[in-house]
Amino acid sequence: MENRKISGFNTLHPAVLFTYFVSVVIVAMFCTNPVMLFLALIGGVSFFGVMKGAKLFFQDLCFYILMAVFIAIINPLFSHNGVTPLFFMNGNPVTLEAILYGVDIALMLVGVIYWCKCYSEVMTTDKFLFLFGKAVPKLSLVLSAALRFIPLFRRKLKEIRSVQSSLGLYEKKGMINRVTAELKVFSSLITWSLENSVDTGASMKARGYGLKGRTHFSVFTFRKRDLGYLICIIVLVGIVILGMSMGISDFKFYPEISEFNFGLKQIAVYISFGILSFIPFLSELWEVIMWKYSASKI
Amino acid sequence: MEILSIKNLSFTYPMLNTRALDSVTMTVEQGDFVVLCGQSGSGKTTLLKMFKREITPNGKCSGEVFFKGEPIKDIDDRTSAKKIGFVFQKPEQQIVTDKVWHELAFGLESLGYDSKYIRLRVGEMANYFGISSLFHRKTENLSGGQKQLLNLASVMAMSPDVLILDEPTSQLDPISAGDFIATLKRLNTELGLTIILTEHRLQDVFPIADKVAVLDNGKLIAYGKPREICRELKKHPVSAGFPSAVQIYNSTDISTDCPLTVREGRDFINNNFSKRKIEIRDTVPKTEIAVELKDAFFRYEKEGQDILAGTRLKVYKGEHFSILGGNGSGKTTTLKILSGILKPYRGSVFINGQKMNRKPLTEYSRMGIAMLPQNPETVFIKPKIIEDYIELCKIKGVENRDKKIAEITESLGIKGLMDKHPYDLSGGEVQRCALGKILLANPSIILLDEPTKGIDAYGKISLAKMLNKIKSQGRTIITVTHDVEFSAIVSDRCALFFDGDVLSNSVPQEFFSTNNFYTTSVSRICRDRFINAVTVDDAVSLIKEGGQYENKNN
């Protein structure tokens, strides 16, 4: 993750990013309306695509398409609700409603997974720590120290293993010998990490850790642009949630599939959610265009 | 103005009878660069920790330490944390957080500054120390030198008045160590920062030090200007670590000023001696080949770079072969290939004439290969050294176990350490114990990875003696090191590893006297007059042999 592509959306303030991801994922999880789920899915997939590049994107996509097909098939096998039986299997009806509902769930799951993938790409630990560190400053330091320590631990484990294997520790075959050897290595690793933490503790103390009134520094600033995005997000998600709570975007599969309604209210909700899902993608796109434009001036 | 002073300070660790510090009295003036030296166990680190209240060890303490005239125990916590900076020995262990920027800000966060102030200080530090490009990086991905520089910068961010450093370069390669010391010099001259430092590499720090303090068994036996100390402690064991120029000077009875740097040393030699020459003798019998690499290729990743690119290497039975080279040149990888941990994807490895490419790891140790890793404490996985020894004997089926252990511990002088925990030993002691463990399997070829890392001058001398002893038992030794001075003393042949291949290889005298840059300081000092002299012993023997020296002026 060292050389992350600096992108437009990525550089927003963590609070804005967090609000954004939480709203999109929650809406996607609590709605069954296929139009909205489809918008969410396409928004997430396209954002992921711009971020990771074509090669990784397609490798990933194949897997999720298979997964979606699998879910869509599984549902009608277990759920026999619905009024339109297509055929019977082992004496149970396979209904059109159940199949479509399976497709709908698949849309939702894959969409949410993509959004979560985007989240973990964008919301790196330092951003997360920045957001929640203020509430629990001790915890955030512990997390940061743990994140520092885990790779160190892993590297040491590898080192000890390699040295010990050349000393013949793993020579004896068999499960039990193998396990006892690993246990020995692990226990020496624990001793090492205790020893290590004594040094780290001294270094923390030497730099004044434990003094009263510790503050919390971060490299993030809240700019005008962040405010703009935040207002946009809140307004859009407000419309969507209002619409959902008024039942405007309700959609039922059982016992009978509801009809699609394209009234003014519905369209307002769809458009709002559509814009919301495409904010990251559009902002990336905007960034590219802006860059092309300003680069042509240079 | 005096900034730190100690009056009659004595200190005893709990449960021990001997004093770690014994009536030490010294003053440090503002702006001084003080180097504290002494053999390991002389109380250097203990003394340094006395200056920094937060990490002062528990124990019986008498006497006083003053910071700017005030007893150090009376100053408030903030001042102590802020004004006295401390950098520890191990670069890795003192880093607390996962990001470089967070590490830089850590001390300032503790002091409770607001983000605006911290941002400015942190930016300032990143710029001054040239680490701005690392600012958003993860700390785990930095090199050792970068890590130690980060540690220095994050202490300096708190703008201390005194900087205390406990052997900060002992874990670094010579190039990073040189950079680090140059940075310290810059802090001292540009900012007038007071610096107190313990250090193995006296060669690099003596020329820039204002004062040198020497500790021996907890007593301060000398404190003064470097040149004076060099002359005063001519016979003391600590002189083994003095700069080469000083050591050469001390072997004569010329009473001009004591030279400290290579340049002064060269003038000293050129002014006082005529041209002499050391005959190069290649003593290695080139009969039996112990280890051979034939056009070996190796890389870590499928699409990565070749680390070994057609490496050819021949090491003869009974010789000590040193492979020198910079960081990341592939020295350690070569050693891992020879020990069977890694396998080349093309080319072949021969040990005692047998092709080893497809053989398992156990076969390598059966052929008599043993490796001492860079961090010797990884050799031990039990709470006592002796338990590890017994374990190895069981694994390898060593007969006459007790007799064998007794023999080895006797010859390495580690009998008294057998019941200790590996982490309670000093760097040199762990290494000797690790070497002992490896010798239990009676290997015929020993591979050493950076054996002088973290070891002081005196420890290096005893290590060299020990290696010579092991070699005289008919074993072959292959060392991989940065340490040119050490390899000049111990090796029969040296080679430079560069761009995936072993470049030149010849006896040290020839190897180092043909190199202009990658060579020992003695070679740099003496090359005009003493042809082929590369170690202090070489130079001293030429001086002795020459008898009368001719002074050019006469």
Interface residues (C-beta under 8 A of the other chain):
Chain A: E2 T125 D126 L141 S144 A145 L147 R148 P151 L152 R155 K156 E159 I160 S162 V163 Q164 S165 S166 L167 G168 L169 E171 K172 K184 V185 S187 S188 T191 W192 E195 N196 D199 T200 A202 S203 M204 K205 A206 R207 G208 Y209 G210 L211 K212 G213 R214 T215 H216 F217 S218 V219
Chain B: K52 E54 I55 D77 R78 A81 K82 G85 F86 F88 K90 E92 Q93 Q94 I95 V96 T97 D98 K99 W101 H102 A105 F106 G107 L108 E109 S110 L111 G112 Y113 D114 S115 I118 R119 V122 H136 R137 K138 T139 E140 N141 N151 S154 V155 M158 S339 G340 I341 L361 T362 Y364 S365 A370 M371 P373 N375 E377 T378 V379 F380 I381 K382 P383 L392 I395 K396 Y423 K437 I438 A441
